[in-house]
Amino acid sequence: MSHAQAIRMIEYEAHSLLERLNEVRPFALTLPMVAAAAPSVAAQAAIEKFLADGRSQLRKLARRFLHWLHSPAGNGAAPDLVQRRYAIVRMRFLDMLTQFDVFADALAERSQHNYGEWLGGLDVLAADALQLPCRPYFNPPVICHLDREPGAAIRRVRARMPGGGLTPVAIIRMPRERMVGSAIASSLVHEVGHQGAALLELVEQLQAALAQMAAARPAQRQCWLCLRIWLSEIIADFWSVARVGITSTQGLMSVVSLPAAFVTRFSVDDPHPPPWIRVKISAAIGNALYPDQQWQQLADTWDALYPLHQAAPQDAAAFRELERVIPEFAALLAGFRPAGLGGMALAQAFPLAYCAPARLRSLWQEQRRNKGTLALLPPTQACAAIGQAKFDGWISATEEVALLRRLLRFWALHSTIDARTVCAQARPAPPALAIAF
């Protein structure tokens, strides 16, 4: 191939890339979904701006390349140099498509019947779970999506995107098998907890506190160092218990109920605590935030399901050592005063009165008399009341699933009527809408 032919071929490919770029259109023009299934206005705007900026930058890069190609420097350049410069443009195009697909995966399923409205409701629940009464930070937009993967996950706001750039929204992936089940609120609020912890920089500050505890207590040093390794996941569990009460621990038990060989195996190779001790930590956090006999009952139930005498002796011994420091650890978490809260203890940042067991039981009794009661509550409190009713044996699995489905659709519908009410401020629904529920 001659020099001129090589240059002409590369120029053709650059023009073709620009034409393909024009076909990457905004989601608002391509994704059909009912209004209740749409993400929040803030999330849509942030995503569209991020992708529009990426397309604009890529167009400028491609046009600069074509301008250079027709300049004296480009005209006299060797084909291999021209190809190298074009390859940079093409790689940036592939990066932009990867970023587009990240958001497409999170939005495309919202056009599916039922699933779309449920996701809209999960967005509202996540926004409520992230908001704290003291408002220590600006709440970033949150969108949820379903995936066949067994575990939930979050891509936090301002996390690095493939190919560069920082994601403008928090993206929470929920396992499809939990839609709609009793563990949905537990898993979702746990992932929200990762975002909240990042905004308050909790992990970094608490790791330093745990290092000090390890140094101050030589006999328990290994226990405190293990807790330090698992801290990120434990803080997310703390957030979940603080926002949805016993619903969180019950959901966690449902998620980690695996064969005993996995549950009672001790390891520090995973950022997640081993399931056996993780449930015990969750129950201890619950007791620190909402003192009640129910937490010990849950811990005893877990012991009955996974008795340690069936575990390897060295694993059982490690778990027993950890059990002895868990109450002090839970109290440390609740009383910790991060810089982002201006002197306020971590437990004080959450609306704990919402999820006190006595309050939740009272709300459930009211729900029995008036079927619209839960719709009047903040979404996290409604989920906490359902979980409390489940623990107390006041609701069947069939009733729970049916109620969760109705609430998710209601929250999604309510957010379309007045997005500021639920998504931005998480206030209760007006009575007229509760009647519609």
CORNORSUL-V707692 format. One record per backbone hydrogen bond with DSSP energy under -0.5 kcal/mol. NH is the residue of the N-H (numbers start at 1). CO is the residue of the C=O. Records with the same first field share a line. If there is no record, write none. Layout:
NH: CO, CO
//
This chain:
6: 2
7: 3
8: 4
9: 5
10: 6
11: 7
12: 8
13: 9
14: 10
15: 11
16: 12
17: 13
18: 14
19: 15
20: 16
21: 17
22: 18
23: 19, 20
24: 21
25: 23
29: 26
30: 27
31: 27
32: 30
37: 34
38: 34, 35
44: 40
45: 41
46: 42
47: 43
48: 44
49: 45
50: 46
51: 47
52: 48
53: 49
54: 50
55: 51
56: 52
57: 53
58: 54
59: 55
60: 56
61: 57
62: 58
63: 59
64: 60
65: 61
66: 62
67: 63
68: 64
69: 65
70: 66
71: 68
74: 68
75: 71
76: 72
77: 74
81: 78
82: 78
83: 79
84: 80
85: 81
86: 82
87: 83
88: 84
89: 85
90: 86
91: 87
92: 88
93: 89
94: 90
95: 91
96: 92
97: 93
98: 94
99: 95
100: 96
101: 97
102: 98
103: 99
104: 100
105: 101
106: 102
107: 103
108: 104
110: 107
111: 108
112: 109
115: 113
116: 112
118: 114
119: 115
120: 116
121: 117
122: 118
123: 119
124: 120
125: 121
126: 122
127: 123
128: 124
129: 125
130: 126
131: 127
133: 349
134: 349
135: 132
139: 137
143: 170
145: 172
147: 174
153: 173
155: 171
156: 154
158: 167
159: 156
161: 165
164: 161
167: 159
170: 141
171: 155
172: 143, 170
173: 153, 171
174: 145, 172
176: 147
178: 175
179: 176
180: 178
181: 178
184: 181
187: 183
188: 184
189: 185
190: 186
191: 187
192: 188
193: 189
194: 190
195: 191
196: 192
197: 193
198: 194
199: 195
200: 196
201: 197
202: 197
205: 201
206: 202
207: 203
208: 204
209: 205
210: 206
211: 207
212: 208
213: 209
214: 210
215: 211
216: 212
217: 213
220: 217
221: 218
223: 220
224: 220
225: 221
226: 222
227: 223
228: 224
229: 225
230: 226
231: 228
233: 230, 271
234: 230
235: 231
236: 232
237: 233
238: 234
239: 235
240: 236
241: 237
242: 238
243: 239
244: 240
245: 241
247: 244
248: 245
249: 245
250: 246
251: 247
252: 248
253: 249
254: 250
255: 251
256: 252
257: 254
258: 256
262: 259
263: 259
264: 260
265: 262
266: 264
276: 263
278: 274
279: 275
280: 276
281: 277
282: 278
283: 279
284: 280
285: 281
286: 282
287: 283
288: 284
289: 285
290: 286
295: 292
297: 293
298: 294
299: 295
300: 296
301: 297
302: 298
303: 299
304: 300
305: 301
306: 302
310: 307
311: 308
316: 312
317: 313
318: 314
319: 315
320: 316
321: 317
322: 318
323: 319
324: 320
325: 321, 322
326: 322
327: 323
329: 325
330: 326
331: 327
332: 328
333: 329
334: 330
335: 331
336: 332, 333
338: 336
340: 200
341: 338
342: 339
343: 338
344: 341
346: 336
347: 334
349: 345, 346
350: 347
352: 350
354: 351
355: 352
356: 353
359: 356
360: 356
361: 357
362: 358
363: 359
364: 360
365: 361
366: 362
367: 363
368: 364
369: 365
370: 366
373: 370
376: 372, 373
377: 374
382: 378
383: 379
384: 380
385: 381
386: 382
387: 383
388: 384
389: 385
390: 386
391: 387
392: 388
393: 389, 390
394: 389
395: 389
400: 396
401: 397
402: 398
403: 399
404: 400
405: 401
406: 402
407: 403
408: 404
409: 405
410: 406
411: 407
412: 408
413: 409
414: 410
415: 411
416: 412, 413
417: 413
418: 414
421: 418
422: 418
423: 419
424: 419
425: 420
427: 421
429: 375
433: 430
434: 430
435: 431
436: 432
437: 433
//
